[in-house]
Amino acid sequence: MLSKKSQYAFKALTYLSERYEKGPVLISEIARKKRIPLKFLENILLELKKAGILNSKKGKGGGY
């Protein structure tokens, strides 16, 4: 059985892969669509970014 953190990471990565060609995705959009607590998701995505699994873009039009 996967931990909640792993389950949420998998859901977020799946959503991001489905939207890959459409550009950056906001954390709030992922949290809303996949029903993941926003603060928890922020920490998960930051860890994935530090591990080199994700990229992010700051500012207008930014996201993961």
C-alpha positions as CSV (number, residue, x, y, z in Angstrom):
1,M,0.0,0.0,0.0
2,L,1.3,3.4,-0.9
3,S,1.4,6.3,1.6
4,K,-1.0,9.2,1.0
5,K,2.0,11.3,0.0
6,S,2.9,8.8,-2.7
7,Q,-0.7,8.5,-3.9
8,Y,-1.1,12.3,-4.2
9,A,2.3,12.6,-6.0
10,F,1.2,9.9,-8.5
11,K,-2.2,11.7,-9.0
12,A,-0.4,15.0,-9.6
13,L,2.2,13.6,-12.0
14,T,-0.5,11.8,-13.9
15,Y,-2.5,15.0,-14.3
16,L,0.6,17.0,-15.3
17,S,1.5,14.3,-17.9
18,E,-2.0,14.6,-19.4
19,R,-1.7,18.4,-19.7
20,Y,2.0,18.4,-20.8
21,E,1.4,19.9,-24.3
22,K,-0.7,22.7,-22.9
23,G,2.0,24.4,-20.9
24,P,2.4,25.1,-17.2
25,V,-0.3,24.1,-14.7
26,L,-1.1,25.9,-11.5
27,I,-0.9,24.1,-8.2
28,S,-4.4,25.2,-7.3
29,E,-5.8,23.6,-10.5
30,I,-4.1,20.3,-9.7
31,A,-5.3,20.4,-6.1
32,R,-8.9,21.2,-7.2
33,K,-9.1,18.7,-10.0
34,K,-7.5,15.8,-8.1
35,R,-8.9,16.7,-4.6
36,I,-5.5,17.1,-3.0
37,P,-5.0,19.5,0.0
38,L,-3.2,22.5,-1.5
39,K,-0.5,22.9,1.2
40,F,0.3,19.2,1.1
41,L,0.6,19.3,-2.7
42,E,2.9,22.3,-2.6
43,N,5.4,20.4,-0.5
44,I,5.1,17.3,-2.7
45,L,5.7,19.2,-5.9
46,L,8.6,21.1,-4.4
47,E,10.3,17.8,-3.4
48,L,9.7,16.5,-7.0
49,K,11.2,19.7,-8.4
50,K,14.3,19.4,-6.1
51,A,14.7,15.7,-7.3
52,G,14.7,16.9,-10.9
53,I,11.4,15.2,-11.8
54,L,9.5,18.4,-12.5
55,N,10.2,21.9,-13.8
56,S,8.5,25.1,-12.7
57,K,8.0,28.5,-14.2
58,K,7.4,31.6,-12.0
59,G,5.3,34.6,-12.8
60,K,2.4,35.1,-15.1
61,G,1.7,32.0,-17.1
62,G,3.7,30.0,-14.6
63,G,3.2,26.6,-12.9
64,Y,4.5,23.1,-13.1
